[in-house]
Amino acid sequence: METKEQLLAYLQEIEAWEKEQKDLFFWEKIGRIPFKILDKLTPKWIQKKVAELVDELGSYIQTGGKYLVSEQAIIKRINQHSSVKNIHSIEEIRNLPIEEMKKISEQLSKKRAAIATVQGASTGVGGLFTLVVDIPVILGISLKTLQEIAIIYGYDPNDKIERIFIVKCLQFANADIVGKEAILKELSEMDKQSSTDVIQQLKGWQEVFYTFRDQFGWKKFFQAIPIAGILFGAFANKGMIENIAETGNMLYRKRRVKERLKELSVGEFYNLS
């Protein structure tokens, strides 16, 4: 188990990252402009497909739907890369050193980014019409990546609260600076609230998908150009998954660090008494 000093160092690193997110605001704002133009050119059948994806995201929050990942597959990966062997459950994962959680999570994130790169390149061939295929696939990769990170840090995506936290991570990764600050505040208070309270905080989870879609910005605008979209599609998807994975890694690590600091404080209290 880490010392208090080590945990505080992790926390300081995460808080520095949270402050750095403010620098992204200008580019995010610029990036969303072309999608407003693209919307006007998008056929109704594609808009209908986007609406169906909004419903799917709602289904994920409620039940996990088709996006739930295999817990055992992640546990197998952890056993392969961790110094601690014969792990069989998420409860046992919670006791891993945070440095190992970080290493395994970053390795997995690179693998998911590589898959997203290939996906973006392949759908970039057909321009606008394959773009409608790319958006649901990249949404699925994003949800899968965040769930895998959750398990690596010892949290269970089968729990509805965790699925809400995952959607909030998605929301944070694609929000402007005002949205990021609000989401960080909401996440800090999640442990004190019921699932009903947290669901109400989503303020219309449909917006999560639309901000996710809009985050593609000018990159996806160029992906809509046949053939040239191969390069832009690969670049956009890789960057998106890297951003989402980094967000999940940081926010889940922050939770684990805070929980261990709390455990240390309780231990110190009993030792003194």
Secondary structure, DSSP 8 states (H G I E B T S, - for coil): ---HHHHHHHHHHHHHHHHHGGGGHHHHHHHHHHHHHHHHHS-HHHHHHHHHHHHHHHHHHHH-GGG---HHHHHHHHHHHSSS----SHHHHTTS-HHHHHHHHHHHHHHHHHHHHHHHHHHGGGTHHHHHHHHHHHHHHHHHHHHHHHHHTT--TTSHHHHHHHHHHHHHHT--HHHHHHHHHHHHTGGGS-HHHHHHHTS-THHHHHHHHHTTHHHHHHHTSTTTHHHHHHHHHHHHHHHHHHHHHHHHHHHHHHHHHHHHHHHHHHHH-
